[in-house]
Amino acid sequence: MSWSYCCGCFGAVLDPSWAGVVGDGDAGGVGPLAGRAGQVASCLGRAVLAGAANASLRWYEDMDRHVRTLAPVELAYGYMTRTGRVDHAEVARRDPALAAAYEALHPEVRTGGRLS
């Protein structure tokens, strides 16, 4: 996995040797990121969003294969879950009929990936 640097904090946040270094200045944090917890959180939020965007882009890049190989229910379900930010429970909440139709094709989703 590669990371882009939006403010220079990712290397520090992702490097285990920096454990405990990031903090708000009042809580005793030290180092170059002390007092920048909000900025670090913002950076990480952008990283999560960028990861979802990249996953979505990869899904669209494979659209030809999806259309050729997936049943319509699987295509719709794949579209809703393409970023990884929407899980089966959320699909069921948003569209119970789609979730039920997908479960009919893939019963393992009801048991968290395990067939009972």
N, C-alpha and C positions, 0 to 999 in steps of 0.2 A: 504494500500500500504506500502511496506517496502522499505527502502533505504539502499544501501550499502555505506560504507564510503571509498572513495578512498584516500582522503587526509585530512579528518576531517572537511571539510568545509560544507558538506550537512546539518548537524544539524543547523549550524549558518545560512545558506542561507534559509532553510525551516522554521526556527523559526521566527514568526512575530515580536518577541521582538527585533530582530536584524535589523529591517528595518532602512536603512540609515547608518548602521555600515560598510557594505562592500563598499569600495571605493578605488580609487587609492590614495596613500599617499599624492599626490600633491593637490587633490581636497578636502582635509579635512576629509577623512575617518578616523575613529578611530577603536580601537579594534583589535583583533587578525587577522582579515582578511584584514585590511587596507594595501594597496599596493599589494594585491594578487588577484586583479580582473581577471587577465589573468588565474591564476590557478583555480579560482572559475568557470570561464567560461568554462575552459577545463573539469572540473569535471562535470558540468551540461551537457556538450556535451556528455561525456561518459555515463551519466545517460539516456539521450535521446536514444543513440545508444543501451544501454543495455535494455531499455524498448521495443524498436523495436525488438531486438533479442528475448526477452522473448515472445512477442506477436507472432512472427514467430514460435517459438518453440511450443507454445500452438496450433497453427494452424496445424503444422505437427503432433503433438500428437493426434489430432482429425481427421487425414487424412482418416481413415477407415470410419468414419461417413460422412465426406464430400463426399467421392466417392460414398457411398451408397445413399445419400439423395439429392445431388445437381445435377442439369442439367449440362451438359458440359460447357455451357456458364457461369453459376454461379460458377462452380469450377474454371475456368480460372480467372474470375473476383475476386473471393475470394483470389486466389493465389496472384494476383497483389496487392490487398489491404490489405493483411493479417497483415501488421505491423501498419497500420493506418497512415503511412507517405505518402501514395499515395491515393488521393481522386478521385472522379469520373471525375472531370475536367482533372486531370492528365492522367487517363486511356483513356479518350476521345482524349487527345493530342497524347498519345503514340500508341493507337490502336483504331481508330475511329469505325471500324467494330465491335469490341468486345463491346465497349461502346453502340453502337446502338442496338446490340443484347440484351445486359443486360437491356437497357431502355425498350425494347419491353416486357420483362418479369416483369420489375419493373419500371413502369412509374413514380413513386414517386421520383426517383433519379434526374429527370429533374427539379423538383421544390423544391429541397432541402429537401425532405422527406415529403412534403405536397402533397396530391392528390388535383388537382384543379377541 
